[in-house]
């Protein structure tokens, strides 16, 4: 495994709030809370007539639309990737790339781009260890992720 440097922030799992933790781990600071994510879920529920429990389950697992809305509302550029696009991902990414939030339908985790060229760090709120990887698409595909949210820094 490559050593991609030190990660300064790693939020640990509390209850079932993996989406909240994945956002904070990606942004490397406590930016989201269950309170503001619940408000987004409530707003999306009202706006689109979706049952709120479908957006925020009893276990705290937030739907991808809640996570995307949180990031977009704060100026981040977000692209949702399909599973078929994982292998096509270039190892060299834009300087604006922060990383990815990955979901398998039960759990969210984040992958952040480190300062080292072509090196990424997987941060999972349920794991104390951080995993450093180089072949991003292969990791995503082999770990059965259904959803990948690519997150770019806001343009100024």
Buried (B, 14 or more C-beta within 10 A) or exposed (E): EEEBEEBEEBBEBEEBBBBBBBBBBBBBEEBBEBEBBBEBBBBBBEEEEBEBEEBBBEEBBBBBBBBBBBBEEEEBBBEBBEEEBBEEBEEEBEEEBBBBBBBEEEBBBBBBBBEBEBBBBBBBBEEEEBBBBBBBBEBBBEEEBEBBBBBBEEEE
